[in-house]
Amino acid sequence: MKRVFLINVGDRRPADSLHWHAWPSLGILTVGSLLQEIGWDVTLYDENILGPIRLEDFVRSGDVVGLSLLISSCERGLHLANEAKKLGSQYVILGNDQAASRAKQILSQCPSVDGIFLGDNLDPIEKVFGCIAKISSLPVDGIAGFTRRDRNGIPALILAKPFHSLQFNKPDFKLYSQAYWERVWQNHQELDGSEYSIDSTGIKNATIMLASGCAHGRNACSYCSINEVGQMRWGDADYFLSLIEAYKNFGISTYYNVTDDFTGFPQLIDKLYTAGVKFPNLIFYGRARSAMHRPKIFENILRLVDGGYAKVNCGLDSGSDLILQQGLNKGHGIRENKELVLLAKKLGLHLHCSFIFGSPGENERSCQETLEFIEWMLGILGKQVARIESDIFWAWHSAPSGRIFTSYEFARGYAAMVGKDLPRVAWRREFNIYQDSISLPWKVQLSFLRWFTRVDVDFVRDCNTNIRRLAEKYGVIYGIAHGANANVIK
């Protein structure tokens, strides 16, 4: 039986921040469950829960190693790819957003990587691993959604076909050890236990995906790096009923629905309610725009909660109309943000929210407006704000704002938002030169602030410090949204 070792590569985030260590990796669990079904011997390792892996303790010659890479874990993931090859791994295959968005660059610059999956559909994964098991080789013919080098060593990109339904397999929770799950649950209780109105000692939490996509995705927020976010997909009734039953049988009581925008799926929410689905406790992502234009959706979601805890995770991002509408392309303004706060107060819905400073067009006044909005929000909701996060606007290739690396006119337009004229020579030297890089040096971040905002890094850091102080004043948990250096190398 062929062995595959799947690793969720740890994010470069503060090691003492439990927020990043309180939820299981759904991605490698889903892929591992599929591969086990088709005959593979599967081992999972989640660095966010278990800490940095020592590959030599696990990987043997001939193994296939799969690595799940986000922007914040890309550098470490490529290091692990090199180590896996040194240990004799037959193939090293990557997946997840950062790997998919930089597939051409990774395959061109990283000889240890043999292939990359470009989407979140399981069909190409089954075909590629089926081929390896049958003939001990990667498929010669192209498979949509998977890329490798051709016979000349050139990356052959074959884009994933759009899939209109979400039909993942049911996860085999036992692929993770009981000790793993106990650590997840303990971390969650330590981090979020105070949010429950009951004793949280017996709470068992897990992530679940009921749908995929965001209603704003085809015209995504300027910082969004989620691959395929514009494809709105969900499964049929049999799929989600059997999926939820599997979670229930494993004893899960707190569900974190990681659908990019659950408020964008009113038909699915109605189907769940009609089918009698009830969650003891539910956390979900939602958009402030929905609070103003479709507030009934939040009420309908709460009908799915069986008397327990409900929390919406929403990127409010700014208290400035200028930044929300132009710099971040949110599709709404401050009115919608305020409406979400008032709706949460009315419904008793807990709020997990995040803010960004240093967005395109940012100035000292817009930052002050954000701080004023946050204090107003905390005054309204108090400890109903379960968590507040903030960070710097990070430049990265795969987001819509990443066009600054490839289009001079686009970058020049960003500069014009703050009355600056970006010379072409400066654009080439500070942005365009990095269009084919995998990660970005810290100086790119400084250039971003210098050309596209009226604030510097010290001012932005002071704004984040002020939010922390406001959170402490109101007794609310504060955290960093993306991490101290999520996409850059200092």
N, C-alpha and C positions, 0 to 999 in steps of 0.2 A: 504493500500500500504506500503510495506517494505521500510524503510529509510536506505540509505547508505551515509556515509560521507567520502569523499576521500580527503586526505591531501598530498600535496607535501611538504615533511619535509624540512625545511630550512637548507642550507649548513652552515657549520662553516667557514664562510669566512668574510672578513672585512665588517662590516655593512654599511660603507660609500662607498663601491665599487659598483657603479651603474651597472657595467658590469654583475653582477650576479642578477640584479633586473630589467633587461630591456627586458626579453623574457618570454613569457607565458609558463607554463608547458604543454607540448603536451601530456605527458603520462596520467595524470589524466583526461584531457579533452577527450582523446580518449576512455578511459575505461568508464568514466562517460556517454559519448554519447551512448555507447553500452548498459549500464545498464538502461538508460532511455528508450531506444527502447524496452527493454524486460519487462518494467513495474515497475521499481524501482523509488522511489523518491530520486533524487540525489542532493547532495550539494558538491561543490568543495571549497577547501581552499588551496591557494598557499602561503606558508610562505615566499618564496623568494621575493614575490611582496608585500604581505600584512603584513608581520612581524609575530612574534611568536603568535600562536593561544592560546586562553583561551578555552580549551575544554569544560569547564562547561557552557560556553555561547552557545554551539551548540549541544553537544552530549546528547542524552536522553537514558534512559533505553530501551534496546531492539534494539538499532541501530546496524548496522554493520559498522565498521570503517576500511577503507583501507589506508595504509600508504606506500608512495613511498620513498624508501631509497637508497641513494647513499653512497659511502664510507664516504664522508664528512658529512653525516647527520645521520649516523647509530645510534650513541649514543643517540641523541635527539629523533630519531624515536622510539627506545625501551622505552625511558622515556614516550613518548606519548602513547605507547601501554599500559603501566601500568596504566596511568591516565584514559585511555578510559575504561579499565576493572573496575576500581574503580567507574566510573560513570554509570556502568551497561550495557556497550556494550555487545551485544550477542556474536559477533565474532570480533576479530581483525585479519585482513589478510594483509600480506605484499607483496610487489612487487618491481621490479627494481633490478639493478645489485648486490648491496651489499647483499640484502636480499636473492637473489637466490644463490649467491656464498657461503654464510655462513648459508644456510638453516638448515643443520643438527645441527650446533652449536647453532643457535638461538632457535630452537624448543627444544633442550636439556636443555638450560640454562634460557629460558625466558617463564615462564608458561602463561604469558598474551597473547602470540601470538598463534593463533589457526591454522593458515595455511599460506603457502607461495607459490606464483606463481613463476615458475622456468624459464619462457621464455617470449617473447614479443608477442606471438600469442594470439588472443582473444578467440579462441575456448574453452580452459579450463576455462576462466573467465566466459563465458556465461553458461557453464555447472554447475559450482560450485554455481553461484548466482541463477541459475534456480532452483537448488536443494534446496537452502535455502528458496527461495520464496514459493516453493511447499510444503515442509515438515518441514520447520523451522529447518533444520539440515544440517550440512556438509555432503557431499556424503559418504556413507559407502564404496562403491567400489572405487578402485583407478582410478584417472583421470590423464592421461599423462600431465605433465606440472604443476601439483599441488601436494604439499606435506603437510601432517598433521601428527599428532601422531597416531599410531595404538592403539588398545585396551589396550595394555600394556604400553602405554605412550612413545613408542619408535618412533622417526621420521621415516616415511616410504617414502623414496625418490623414486619418479617415474619420470624419466627424460622426458623432453619434446621431442616429436618426431620432427625431422627436417622438416621444412616446406619450400618448394621450391618457393613459391610465397608470396608476401606481399599483403594482402588483408584486410587492416584496413577499418573500417567504416568511413564515413565522420563525422568530429566533429560538434557538435552543439555549436557554438561559444557563444550562449546566456546562456549556463550553467555558464559562468563567467559573473559577473555583468558588466554593462557599466562603473561603477566607476573603476573596476579592469582593464578593457581594457584602460581606459583613463590614468591610472597610468603607465601601461606598455608603452604606446606610449609616454607619457611625459618623462619617464626615458630614453627611446631610443633617443628621440630628444635631451635631455640634454647631453647624453653620446656621441652619434655618429652623431649628427646633422651637425657638421662641415664637415663631410666627403662628404656630398651631394653637388653637384654643384648648386642646387636650394634651395629655402627656404624649410626647413624640417618641418615646422609647421604642415602641413597636412599629414605627413607620418604616415602610420599605419603599424606596423610590427608584424609578427607572425612567429612561427616555423612551418615547414612542413616536412614530411618524404616522399620522393619520392621513396626511396629504402632503403635497410638495408644490412650492411656488408661492409667489407674492403678487397680489393684484396690481402692484405698481412696478412689477419686475421688468416688463418690456421697455420701460422708460425709467430704469432703476436709479435709486439714490446714488449720488456721485461717489460714495465710498463703498458701495456694495460689491463684494468680490465673489458672491455665490454663483457658481456655475449653474446654468439652466434655470435661474430664479424666475424667468418670465414664463416658464411652462407650468401652467396650472393643472395639476393632476391629482386624482384620488382614485381609490379602488372601489369595487362594488360592495354591496352590503355583506355578502358572504365573507369577503376578505376582511373587512374591519371588525366584523363580529367574531370571527375565529381568532383574529389577532388579539383583540381585547380579552377574549376568554383565556388565551394562553398566558397573558400577563396576570389575570385574576388567579389562575391556577398556581402561579408561582408565588402568589401572596403579595403582589405589588399593590400598594395603597395610595401612593402619590405618583401621578403620571405627569411627565413633562413632555407635552406635545411639541416637538421641534419643527413642526410645519412652519415655514418661513413667515406666513401671515394667515393664521387660522381664521381671522375675521374676514378674510377674502373668500371663504367657502360657505356661504349661507345655505346652499342646497345640501352639502354634506352634513352641516350642523343639524339641519331639519331631519335628515335621514337617521342620524345617530339618535336623536330624540324619539322619533317615531318607532325605532327599533328597540327602545327601552334601555339604551346604554346609559349607565350611571358610573361616574368616577368618584371614589371617596374624596380625593383631593386632585385638583387639576391646575397646572401651570401652562400657559400658552403665549405665543407671540401674537401681537396685534398692532394695528396702525391707528394713530390718532385721527386720521381722516375718517375712519369708520365710526368713531365716536360721535362725530358731528352729522355725518351724512347717512349712517345706518346704525344708530344706537341700539336698535332692537337686537342686533346680532349679539351684543354683549349679554343682554338679558337671556337670549336663547342659549348661549354658551353656559351661563350659570344654571340653566335648567338641567344641564348634564351633570352637575355636581350634586352628590347625594349628601347634602347638609354639612359638607366639610369645608376645606380651605380652597380658595380660588385666587389665582394671581395672574396678571397680565404682564408680560415683558415687552416693553415698548421703547424704541429709540426716539425719545422726544428731541434730543440733539441740540436744540437752541431755543432761545427766547426771542429771537429776532426774525421778523418776516423776511428781511433781506437775505439772511443766511439760509433759512428754511427753503425759500422759494427759488433763489438764484444759486447760492453757493452749494447747497446740498441737493437741490432738485427733488425735494420731498413730495411735491404735489399738493402741499397745503401750507398754512401759515400758523401763526401763534394762536389764532382763534380755535383751531382744531386741537392744539395742545391743551389749551385751557378747558375745552369741552371734555376731553378725556379725563382730566383731573376731577371735574365736577361730576361726571358720570360715575367714576370710580367711587367718589364719596357717597353718591346716592345709592349705589348698588352694594356697597360694602366690599368692593373688589380691591384686593391688594395690588400695589403697583411696584414693579421692578423697572427702573428707568435709567437711561444713559444720556450723557451729553458730550459734545465735542467742541473743542476750542481750536482755533487756527484753521477753520474751513476756508475755502476760496471766498474772497471778499470780506473776510473778517477784519474788524477794527475794534478799537477799545470800547466804543459805544455799544456795538453788538454783543461784546462779551459781558458788559455791564447789564444789558437787557436780559441776558441769559441768567446771570446771578440773581437778578431781581425776580425773574420768573420762578426760579428754584425756591427762593425764600417764600414767595406767595404760595407755591404748591405745597411746601412743607407746612405752612401755616394752615392750609385747608385740610390736608390729609394726616399730618403728624406721622405716627408710627404705622399708619396704613400704607405708607411708603416702605415697602419691605427692604428695598435696597436701592441705592443711588450710585451710579458709576459715572466716571468722566475720564476723558483722555484727550490727547492731541489728534488732530486730523492726520492720519498717516497716508503718505503717498504709496500707492502700489500699482503694479502694472495692470492687474486684472479688473480693477474697478473702472467705471466710466471716466473718472478723473485721470486714469492712466494714459489717456490720449495725450497728455502733456509730453510723453516720451516719444511720440511718433508724429504728432501734428504741430507744426509751428504756429499755425493760425489758431488752433484750439488753445494752446498755451498762451498765446498773445491775448486771446479773449479773456482768459482768467486774469491776466495782469491788468487789463483795461478795467476790470471791475473795481480796482482800487486806484485807478488813475495812473498806472505805470505803463511804460512802453518797454517791452522785453526785446532787446536786440537779438537778431538771429544768431549771432556768434555766441551770445551768452546762453541761448537756448541749446545750441549744439553742445556747448562745453558742460552745462550743468544738468541737462535733462536728456537730450537725444542720444548722448553717448551711452546711456544706460538702457536703451530700448531692448537689447538682447541679454541683459543681465538676469540672473535668477533671483538674487536678492539685491538690496539697495544699501549703499553706504549712508551713514548718518548725515553726511554733508548734503545729500539730496533733500533731506527733511528741512535742513536750514535754508536751502535754496528755495524750497516751496514756500516757506513762511516769508522769505525776503521778497519774492517776486509777486506772490498771489494774495498777500494779506498786508495789513498795516500794524501787525503785532509781531513781537519776536518770541523766541522760545522761553525766555525767562518770564515774560508776561503771561504766556499760556500756562506755564507751570504754576504761577501764582494763582491763576484762576482755578486750577484744579485743587490747589491747597485751600482756597476759599470755600469750595464746595465741601471738602472734607470737614471744615470747621462748621459749616451750616448743618451737615449731617450729624455731627457730634452735638450741636446745640439742641437738635430736635430728637436725639436718641435714635437715629436711623443708621443702619449699617452702610458704610461707604466702601467702594472698591474701584479698582482700575479696570476700565472696559476692555482694553486690548492687551495691556501689558507694557512694561517700560520700553521695550524695543521690539515690538511685534514683527516688524518687517525690515528692520535696518540693522546694519552691523556698525557698531561704533568703533 
